[in-house]
Amino acid sequence: MPTQRRLREIDRLRAHQEILRAAAAWVLEQPARGTIAVLSEPEVAKHCAALLEHFADYCEQMDEATRGYVVRLAWELIGDQMDRPSVRRTRRGH
């Protein structure tokens, strides 16, 4: 039986994987690609999405700092900036 701590780690890992996969899907969307010059090339976008999927698949093997950095980049890529305290407070209704 997993401990509460391990269950939280598993939940966090799943959330990180979902964020990375959402970013991969966003990269492949035609309208989204137009907002970032380098992604306007379909071949570059395809490889970027594949890299994000790879990160999602191997998320558990990454050290905490690397995973945190990659996930923050994915959040910024898809436009969600929940790691900013002012945004978090606003979204919580404070």
Backbone as XML, in Angstrom:
<?xml version="1.0"?>
<chain id="A" units="angstrom">
  <residue number="1" name="MET">
    <atom name="N" x="0.847" y="-1.187" z="0.000"/>
    <atom name="CA" x="0.000" y="0.000" z="0.000"/>
    <atom name="C" x="0.888" y="1.244" z="0.000"/>
  </residue>
  <residue number="2" name="PRO">
    <atom name="N" x="0.694" y="2.117" z="-1.009"/>
    <atom name="CA" x="1.505" y="3.343" z="-1.063"/>
    <atom name="C" x="1.179" y="4.294" z="0.100"/>
  </residue>
  <residue number="3" name="THR">
    <atom name="N" x="2.191" y="4.997" z="0.542"/>
    <atom name="CA" x="2.001" y="5.987" z="1.602"/>
    <atom name="C" x="1.317" y="7.226" z="1.019"/>
  </residue>
  <residue number="4" name="GLN">
    <atom name="N" x="0.831" y="8.080" z="1.896"/>
    <atom name="CA" x="0.210" y="9.337" z="1.458"/>
    <atom name="C" x="1.201" y="10.176" z="0.649"/>
  </residue>
  <residue number="5" name="ARG">
    <atom name="N" x="2.436" y="10.183" z="1.098"/>
    <atom name="CA" x="3.467" y="10.946" z="0.387"/>
    <atom name="C" x="3.646" y="10.414" z="-1.033"/>
  </residue>
  <residue number="6" name="ARG">
    <atom name="N" x="3.710" y="9.089" z="-1.159"/>
    <atom name="CA" x="3.881" y="8.481" z="-2.489"/>
    <atom name="C" x="2.665" y="8.760" z="-3.371"/>
  </residue>
  <residue number="7" name="LEU">
    <atom name="N" x="1.474" y="8.728" z="-2.791"/>
    <atom name="CA" x="0.259" y="9.034" z="-3.558"/>
    <atom name="C" x="0.282" y="10.475" z="-4.074"/>
  </residue>
  <residue number="8" name="ARG">
    <atom name="N" x="0.765" y="11.406" z="-3.247"/>
    <atom name="CA" x="0.896" y="12.804" z="-3.692"/>
    <atom name="C" x="1.913" y="12.922" z="-4.820"/>
  </residue>
  <residue number="9" name="GLU">
    <atom name="N" x="3.014" y="12.181" z="-4.705"/>
    <atom name="CA" x="4.032" y="12.192" z="-5.760"/>
    <atom name="C" x="3.463" y="11.651" z="-7.074"/>
  </residue>
  <residue number="10" name="ILE">
    <atom name="N" x="2.674" y="10.595" z="-6.970"/>
    <atom name="CA" x="2.057" y="10.006" z="-8.163"/>
    <atom name="C" x="1.089" y="10.995" z="-8.800"/>
  </residue>
  <residue number="11" name="ASP">
    <atom name="N" x="0.294" y="11.674" z="-7.972"/>
    <atom name="CA" x="-0.643" y="12.676" z="-8.493"/>
    <atom name="C" x="0.095" y="13.825" z="-9.173"/>
  </residue>
  <residue number="12" name="ARG">
    <atom name="N" x="1.180" y="14.280" z="-8.551"/>
    <atom name="CA" x="1.964" y="15.375" z="-9.128"/>
    <atom name="C" x="2.598" y="14.940" z="-10.445"/>
  </residue>
  <residue number="13" name="LEU">
    <atom name="N" x="3.090" y="13.714" z="-10.493"/>
    <atom name="CA" x="3.680" y="13.184" z="-11.711"/>
    <atom name="C" x="2.646" y="13.132" z="-12.836"/>
  </residue>
  <residue number="14" name="ARG">
    <atom name="N" x="1.450" y="12.648" z="-12.523"/>
    <atom name="CA" x="0.385" y="12.599" z="-13.534"/>
    <atom name="C" x="0.023" y="13.991" z="-14.033"/>
  </residue>
  <residue number="15" name="ALA">
    <atom name="N" x="-0.041" y="14.943" z="-13.118"/>
    <atom name="CA" x="-0.356" y="16.319" z="-13.505"/>
    <atom name="C" x="0.726" y="16.867" z="-14.433"/>
  </residue>
  <residue number="16" name="HIS">
    <atom name="N" x="1.977" y="16.604" z="-14.108"/>
    <atom name="CA" x="3.081" y="17.061" z="-14.952"/>
    <atom name="C" x="3.002" y="16.421" z="-16.330"/>
  </residue>
  <residue number="17" name="GLN">
    <atom name="N" x="2.692" y="15.143" z="-16.378"/>
    <atom name="CA" x="2.560" y="14.462" z="-17.666"/>
    <atom name="C" x="1.420" y="15.056" z="-18.486"/>
  </residue>
  <residue number="18" name="GLU">
    <atom name="N" x="0.314" y="15.372" z="-17.836"/>
    <atom name="CA" x="-0.825" y="15.978" z="-18.541"/>
    <atom name="C" x="-0.455" y="17.342" z="-19.110"/>
  </residue>
  <residue number="19" name="ILE">
    <atom name="N" x="0.272" y="18.137" z="-18.347"/>
    <atom name="CA" x="0.700" y="19.456" z="-18.807"/>
    <atom name="C" x="1.601" y="19.323" z="-20.035"/>
  </residue>
  <residue number="20" name="LEU">
    <atom name="N" x="2.549" y="18.401" z="-19.961"/>
    <atom name="CA" x="3.472" y="18.210" z="-21.083"/>
    <atom name="C" x="2.731" y="17.720" z="-22.324"/>
  </residue>
  <residue number="21" name="ARG">
    <atom name="N" x="1.774" y="16.827" z="-22.144"/>
    <atom name="CA" x="1.007" y="16.336" z="-23.301"/>
    <atom name="C" x="0.094" y="17.423" z="-23.860"/>
  </residue>
  <residue number="22" name="ALA">
    <atom name="N" x="-0.454" y="18.262" z="-22.992"/>
    <atom name="CA" x="-1.274" y="19.376" z="-23.462"/>
    <atom name="C" x="-0.429" y="20.345" z="-24.284"/>
  </residue>
  <residue number="23" name="ALA">
    <atom name="N" x="0.794" y="20.593" z="-23.837"/>
    <atom name="CA" x="1.694" y="21.469" z="-24.584"/>
    <atom name="C" x="2.043" y="20.853" z="-25.937"/>
  </residue>
  <residue number="24" name="ALA">
    <atom name="N" x="2.240" y="19.537" z="-25.969"/>
    <atom name="CA" x="2.543" y="18.851" z="-27.238"/>
    <atom name="C" x="1.372" y="18.995" z="-28.201"/>
  </residue>
  <residue number="25" name="ALA">
    <atom name="N" x="0.164" y="18.828" z="-27.699"/>
    <atom name="CA" x="-1.024" y="18.978" z="-28.551"/>
    <atom name="C" x="-1.160" y="20.415" z="-29.033"/>
  </residue>
  <residue number="26" name="TRP">
    <atom name="N" x="-0.877" y="21.376" z="-28.155"/>
    <atom name="CA" x="-0.979" y="22.790" z="-28.514"/>
    <atom name="C" x="-0.016" y="23.119" z="-29.640"/>
  </residue>
  <residue number="27" name="VAL">
    <atom name="N" x="1.200" y="22.585" z="-29.555"/>
    <atom name="CA" x="2.225" y="22.847" z="-30.571"/>
    <atom name="C" x="1.757" y="22.368" z="-31.949"/>
  </residue>
  <residue number="28" name="LEU">
    <atom name="N" x="1.007" y="21.288" z="-31.980"/>
    <atom name="CA" x="0.570" y="20.724" z="-33.259"/>
    <atom name="C" x="-0.649" y="21.426" z="-33.857"/>
  </residue>
  <residue number="29" name="GLU">
    <atom name="N" x="-1.326" y="22.266" z="-33.073"/>
    <atom name="CA" x="-2.489" y="22.992" z="-33.587"/>
    <atom name="C" x="-2.018" y="24.114" z="-34.512"/>
  </residue>
  <residue number="30" name="GLN">
    <atom name="N" x="-2.588" y="24.167" z="-35.684"/>
    <atom name="CA" x="-2.186" y="25.169" z="-36.675"/>
    <atom name="C" x="-2.301" y="26.607" z="-36.165"/>
  </residue>
  <residue number="31" name="PRO">
    <atom name="N" x="-3.440" y="27.049" z="-35.592"/>
    <atom name="CA" x="-3.524" y="28.438" z="-35.135"/>
    <atom name="C" x="-2.505" y="28.775" z="-34.049"/>
  </residue>
  <residue number="32" name="ALA">
    <atom name="N" x="-2.255" y="27.845" z="-33.162"/>
    <atom name="CA" x="-1.308" y="28.090" z="-32.072"/>
    <atom name="C" x="0.104" y="28.261" z="-32.605"/>
  </residue>
  <residue number="33" name="ARG">
    <atom name="N" x="0.440" y="27.467" z="-33.599"/>
    <atom name="CA" x="1.800" y="27.530" z="-34.138"/>
    <atom name="C" x="2.120" y="28.894" z="-34.710"/>
  </residue>
  <residue number="34" name="GLY">
    <atom name="N" x="1.126" y="29.577" z="-35.227"/>
    <atom name="CA" x="1.362" y="30.884" z="-35.822"/>
    <atom name="C" x="1.791" y="31.943" z="-34.831"/>
  </residue>
  <residue number="35" name="THR">
    <atom name="N" x="1.564" y="31.704" z="-33.533"/>
    <atom name="CA" x="1.923" y="32.708" z="-32.526"/>
    <atom name="C" x="3.395" y="32.671" z="-32.154"/>
  </residue>
  <residue number="36" name="ILE">
    <atom name="N" x="4.094" y="31.606" z="-32.525"/>
    <atom name="CA" x="5.526" y="31.476" z="-32.248"/>
    <atom name="C" x="6.217" y="31.189" z="-33.572"/>
  </residue>
  <residue number="37" name="ALA">
    <atom name="N" x="7.069" y="32.100" z="-33.993"/>
    <atom name="CA" x="7.659" y="32.042" z="-35.335"/>
    <atom name="C" x="8.308" y="30.700" z="-35.653"/>
  </residue>
  <residue number="38" name="VAL">
    <atom name="N" x="9.104" y="30.176" z="-34.748"/>
    <atom name="CA" x="9.834" y="28.947" z="-35.051"/>
    <atom name="C" x="8.875" y="27.767" z="-35.255"/>
  </residue>
  <residue number="39" name="LEU">
    <atom name="N" x="7.711" y="27.808" z="-34.640"/>
    <atom name="CA" x="6.764" y="26.701" z="-34.765"/>
    <atom name="C" x="5.904" y="26.794" z="-36.020"/>
  </residue>
  <residue number="40" name="SER">
    <atom name="N" x="6.078" y="27.850" z="-36.796"/>
    <atom name="CA" x="5.292" y="27.975" z="-38.021"/>
    <atom name="C" x="5.725" y="26.943" z="-39.062"/>
  </residue>
  <residue number="41" name="GLU">
    <atom name="N" x="6.906" y="26.395" z="-38.890"/>
    <atom name="CA" x="7.375" y="25.317" z="-39.757"/>
    <atom name="C" x="6.809" y="23.998" z="-39.236"/>
  </residue>
  <residue number="42" name="PRO">
    <atom name="N" x="5.983" y="23.305" z="-40.025"/>
    <atom name="CA" x="5.352" y="22.075" z="-39.546"/>
    <atom name="C" x="6.335" y="21.016" z="-39.049"/>
  </residue>
  <residue number="43" name="GLU">
    <atom name="N" x="7.468" y="20.908" z="-39.703"/>
    <atom name="CA" x="8.452" y="19.901" z="-39.308"/>
    <atom name="C" x="9.042" y="20.219" z="-37.931"/>
  </residue>
  <residue number="44" name="VAL">
    <atom name="N" x="9.299" y="21.476" z="-37.657"/>
    <atom name="CA" x="9.834" y="21.887" z="-36.356"/>
    <atom name="C" x="8.783" y="21.647" z="-35.277"/>
  </residue>
  <residue number="45" name="ALA">
    <atom name="N" x="7.543" y="22.005" z="-35.579"/>
    <atom name="CA" x="6.458" y="21.802" z="-34.620"/>
    <atom name="C" x="6.293" y="20.319" z="-34.290"/>
  </residue>
  <residue number="46" name="LYS">
    <atom name="N" x="6.393" y="19.483" z="-35.306"/>
    <atom name="CA" x="6.258" y="18.040" z="-35.103"/>
    <atom name="C" x="7.347" y="17.513" z="-34.173"/>
  </residue>
  <residue number="47" name="HIS">
    <atom name="N" x="8.579" y="17.966" z="-34.378"/>
    <atom name="CA" x="9.686" y="17.514" z="-33.535"/>
    <atom name="C" x="9.573" y="18.070" z="-32.114"/>
  </residue>
  <residue number="48" name="CYS">
    <atom name="N" x="9.124" y="19.293" z="-31.988"/>
    <atom name="CA" x="8.928" y="19.895" z="-30.665"/>
    <atom name="C" x="7.857" y="19.119" z="-29.888"/>
  </residue>
  <residue number="49" name="ALA">
    <atom name="N" x="6.761" y="18.787" z="-30.566"/>
    <atom name="CA" x="5.692" y="18.013" z="-29.929"/>
    <atom name="C" x="6.204" y="16.630" z="-29.519"/>
  </residue>
  <residue number="50" name="ALA">
    <atom name="N" x="7.016" y="16.017" z="-30.368"/>
    <atom name="CA" x="7.574" y="14.704" z="-30.047"/>
    <atom name="C" x="8.484" y="14.785" z="-28.817"/>
  </residue>
  <residue number="51" name="LEU">
    <atom name="N" x="9.245" y="15.868" z="-28.718"/>
    <atom name="CA" x="10.117" y="16.059" z="-27.561"/>
    <atom name="C" x="9.289" y="16.216" z="-26.284"/>
  </residue>
  <residue number="52" name="LEU">
    <atom name="N" x="8.222" y="17.004" z="-26.358"/>
    <atom name="CA" x="7.348" y="17.180" z="-25.196"/>
    <atom name="C" x="6.698" y="15.855" z="-24.789"/>
  </residue>
  <residue number="53" name="GLU">
    <atom name="N" x="6.291" y="15.058" z="-25.759"/>
    <atom name="CA" x="5.732" y="13.730" z="-25.473"/>
    <atom name="C" x="6.790" y="12.839" z="-24.814"/>
  </residue>
  <residue number="54" name="HIS">
    <atom name="N" x="8.015" y="12.931" z="-25.294"/>
    <atom name="CA" x="9.114" y="12.155" z="-24.707"/>
    <atom name="C" x="9.320" y="12.566" z="-23.246"/>
  </residue>
  <residue number="55" name="PHE">
    <atom name="N" x="9.315" y="13.857" z="-22.986"/>
    <atom name="CA" x="9.441" y="14.337" z="-21.607"/>
    <atom name="C" x="8.305" y="13.785" z="-20.745"/>
  </residue>
  <residue number="56" name="ALA">
    <atom name="N" x="7.087" y="13.772" z="-21.285"/>
    <atom name="CA" x="5.950" y="13.240" z="-20.533"/>
    <atom name="C" x="6.140" y="11.754" z="-20.225"/>
  </residue>
  <residue number="57" name="ASP">
    <atom name="N" x="6.615" y="11.005" z="-21.219"/>
    <atom name="CA" x="6.816" y="9.567" z="-21.034"/>
    <atom name="C" x="7.889" y="9.258" z="-19.989"/>
  </residue>
  <residue number="58" name="TYR">
    <atom name="N" x="8.922" y="10.085" z="-19.922"/>
    <atom name="CA" x="10.038" y="9.830" z="-19.020"/>
    <atom name="C" x="10.082" y="10.819" z="-17.849"/>
  </residue>
  <residue number="59" name="CYS">
    <atom name="N" x="8.952" y="11.379" z="-17.544"/>
    <atom name="CA" x="8.839" y="12.378" z="-16.484"/>
    <atom name="C" x="9.346" y="11.843" z="-15.135"/>
  </residue>
  <residue number="60" name="GLU">
    <atom name="N" x="9.023" y="10.617" z="-14.838"/>
    <atom name="CA" x="9.392" y="10.047" z="-13.540"/>
    <atom name="C" x="10.908" y="9.882" z="-13.394"/>
  </residue>
  <residue number="61" name="GLN">
    <atom name="N" x="11.605" y="9.689" z="-14.487"/>
    <atom name="CA" x="13.056" y="9.498" z="-14.416"/>
    <atom name="C" x="13.815" y="10.818" z="-14.289"/>
  </residue>
  <residue number="62" name="MET">
    <atom name="N" x="13.162" y="11.933" z="-14.562"/>
    <atom name="CA" x="13.837" y="13.233" z="-14.474"/>
    <atom name="C" x="14.030" y="13.624" z="-13.009"/>
  </residue>
  <residue number="63" name="ASP">
    <atom name="N" x="15.115" y="14.338" z="-12.752"/>
    <atom name="CA" x="15.266" y="14.862" z="-11.398"/>
    <atom name="C" x="14.256" y="15.995" z="-11.209"/>
  </residue>
  <residue number="64" name="GLU">
    <atom name="N" x="13.972" y="16.302" z="-9.973"/>
    <atom name="CA" x="12.922" y="17.262" z="-9.616"/>
    <atom name="C" x="13.140" y="18.634" z="-10.260"/>
  </residue>
  <residue number="65" name="ALA">
    <atom name="N" x="14.366" y="19.131" z="-10.248"/>
    <atom name="CA" x="14.643" y="20.462" z="-10.809"/>
    <atom name="C" x="14.407" y="20.494" z="-12.316"/>
  </residue>
  <residue number="66" name="THR">
    <atom name="N" x="14.878" y="19.481" z="-13.009"/>
    <atom name="CA" x="14.713" y="19.424" z="-14.459"/>
    <atom name="C" x="13.235" y="19.314" z="-14.821"/>
  </residue>
  <residue number="67" name="ARG">
    <atom name="N" x="12.535" y="18.409" z="-14.126"/>
    <atom name="CA" x="11.109" y="18.238" z="-14.406"/>
    <atom name="C" x="10.347" y="19.534" z="-14.140"/>
  </residue>
  <residue number="68" name="GLY">
    <atom name="N" x="10.655" y="20.195" z="-13.047"/>
    <atom name="CA" x="9.984" y="21.454" z="-12.728"/>
    <atom name="C" x="10.213" y="22.507" z="-13.797"/>
  </residue>
  <residue number="69" name="TYR">
    <atom name="N" x="11.431" y="22.585" z="-14.294"/>
    <atom name="CA" x="11.765" y="23.560" z="-15.335"/>
    <atom name="C" x="11.014" y="23.256" z="-16.629"/>
  </residue>
  <residue number="70" name="VAL">
    <atom name="N" x="11.011" y="21.992" z="-17.035"/>
    <atom name="CA" x="10.343" y="21.607" z="-18.279"/>
    <atom name="C" x="8.837" y="21.847" z="-18.169"/>
  </residue>
  <residue number="71" name="VAL">
    <atom name="N" x="8.260" y="21.537" z="-17.021"/>
    <atom name="CA" x="6.822" y="21.743" z="-16.836"/>
    <atom name="C" x="6.485" y="23.234" z="-16.847"/>
  </residue>
  <residue number="72" name="ARG">
    <atom name="N" x="7.313" y="24.066" z="-16.215"/>
    <atom name="CA" x="7.072" y="25.519" z="-16.248"/>
    <atom name="C" x="7.140" y="26.046" z="-17.685"/>
  </residue>
  <residue number="73" name="LEU">
    <atom name="N" x="8.090" y="25.551" z="-18.460"/>
    <atom name="CA" x="8.175" y="25.960" z="-19.861"/>
    <atom name="C" x="6.921" y="25.540" z="-20.623"/>
  </residue>
  <residue number="74" name="ALA">
    <atom name="N" x="6.428" y="24.343" z="-20.352"/>
    <atom name="CA" x="5.202" y="23.871" z="-21.013"/>
    <atom name="C" x="4.021" y="24.752" z="-20.633"/>
  </residue>
  <residue number="75" name="TRP">
    <atom name="N" x="3.925" y="25.113" z="-19.345"/>
    <atom name="CA" x="2.844" y="26.009" z="-18.910"/>
    <atom name="C" x="2.913" y="27.333" z="-19.663"/>
  </residue>
  <residue number="76" name="GLU">
    <atom name="N" x="4.098" y="27.897" z="-19.758"/>
    <atom name="CA" x="4.252" y="29.172" z="-20.456"/>
    <atom name="C" x="3.913" y="29.037" z="-21.932"/>
  </residue>
  <residue number="77" name="LEU">
    <atom name="N" x="4.282" y="27.916" z="-22.514"/>
    <atom name="CA" x="3.996" y="27.680" z="-23.923"/>
    <atom name="C" x="2.495" y="27.681" z="-24.191"/>
  </residue>
  <residue number="78" name="ILE">
    <atom name="N" x="1.732" y="27.054" z="-23.328"/>
    <atom name="CA" x="0.288" y="26.995" z="-23.548"/>
    <atom name="C" x="-0.442" y="28.181" z="-22.935"/>
  </residue>
  <residue number="79" name="GLY">
    <atom name="N" x="0.311" y="29.064" z="-22.283"/>
    <atom name="CA" x="-0.272" y="30.312" z="-21.821"/>
    <atom name="C" x="-0.840" y="30.307" z="-20.420"/>
  </residue>
  <residue number="80" name="ASP">
    <atom name="N" x="-0.644" y="29.256" z="-19.671"/>
    <atom name="CA" x="-1.140" y="29.213" z="-18.297"/>
    <atom name="C" x="0.023" y="29.521" z="-17.370"/>
  </residue>
  <residue number="81" name="GLN">
    <atom name="N" x="-0.163" y="30.510" z="-16.514"/>
    <atom name="CA" x="0.935" y="30.954" z="-15.658"/>
    <atom name="C" x="0.541" y="30.846" z="-14.191"/>
  </residue>
  <residue number="82" name="MET">
    <atom name="N" x="0.077" y="29.681" z="-13.787"/>
    <atom name="CA" x="-0.388" y="29.481" z="-12.421"/>
    <atom name="C" x="0.722" y="29.575" z="-11.383"/>
  </residue>
  <residue number="83" name="ASP">
    <atom name="N" x="1.978" y="29.516" z="-11.790"/>
    <atom name="CA" x="3.037" y="29.598" z="-10.789"/>
    <atom name="C" x="3.290" y="31.033" z="-10.335"/>
  </residue>
  <residue number="84" name="ARG">
    <atom name="N" x="2.604" y="32.006" z="-10.947"/>
    <atom name="CA" x="2.711" y="33.389" z="-10.485"/>
    <atom name="C" x="1.721" y="33.603" z="-9.339"/>
  </residue>
  <residue number="85" name="PRO">
    <atom name="N" x="2.181" y="34.057" z="-8.183"/>
    <atom name="CA" x="1.285" y="34.233" z="-7.035"/>
    <atom name="C" x="0.096" y="35.137" z="-7.322"/>
  </residue>
  <residue number="86" name="SER">
    <atom name="N" x="0.289" y="36.204" z="-8.093"/>
    <atom name="CA" x="-0.830" y="37.108" z="-8.358"/>
    <atom name="C" x="-1.912" y="36.426" z="-9.180"/>
  </residue>
  <residue number="87" name="VAL">
    <atom name="N" x="-1.503" y="35.562" z="-10.097"/>
    <atom name="CA" x="-2.473" y="34.831" z="-10.909"/>
    <atom name="C" x="-3.189" y="33.812" z="-10.042"/>
  </residue>
  <residue number="88" name="ARG">
    <atom name="N" x="-2.451" y="33.122" z="-9.194"/>
    <atom name="CA" x="-3.069" y="32.127" z="-8.321"/>
    <atom name="C" x="-4.097" y="32.766" z="-7.408"/>
  </residue>
  <residue number="89" name="ARG">
    <atom name="N" x="-3.751" y="33.895" z="-6.795"/>
    <atom name="CA" x="-4.697" y="34.564" z="-5.901"/>
    <atom name="C" x="-5.940" y="34.991" z="-6.660"/>
  </residue>
  <residue number="90" name="THR">
    <atom name="N" x="-5.752" y="35.502" z="-7.852"/>
    <atom name="CA" x="-6.881" y="35.945" z="-8.663"/>
    <atom name="C" x="-7.786" y="34.765" z="-8.984"/>
  </residue>
  <residue number="91" name="ARG">
    <atom name="N" x="-7.216" y="33.665" z="-9.360"/>
    <atom name="CA" x="-8.014" y="32.510" z="-9.732"/>
    <atom name="C" x="-8.714" y="31.891" z="-8.540"/>
  </residue>
  <residue number="92" name="ARG">
    <atom name="N" x="-8.180" y="32.088" z="-7.366"/>
    <atom name="CA" x="-8.836" y="31.566" z="-6.168"/>
    <atom name="C" x="-9.895" y="32.534" z="-5.657"/>
  </residue>
  <residue number="93" name="GLY">
    <atom name="N" x="-9.969" y="33.691" z="-6.275"/>
    <atom name="CA" x="-10.981" y="34.648" z="-5.871"/>
    <atom name="C" x="-10.575" y="35.617" z="-4.790"/>
  </residue>
  <residue number="94" name="HIS">
    <atom name="N" x="-9.269" y="35.727" z="-4.496"/>
    <atom name="CA" x="-8.804" y="36.679" z="-3.461"/>
    <atom name="C" x="-8.611" y="38.046" z="-4.045"/>
  </residue>
</chain>
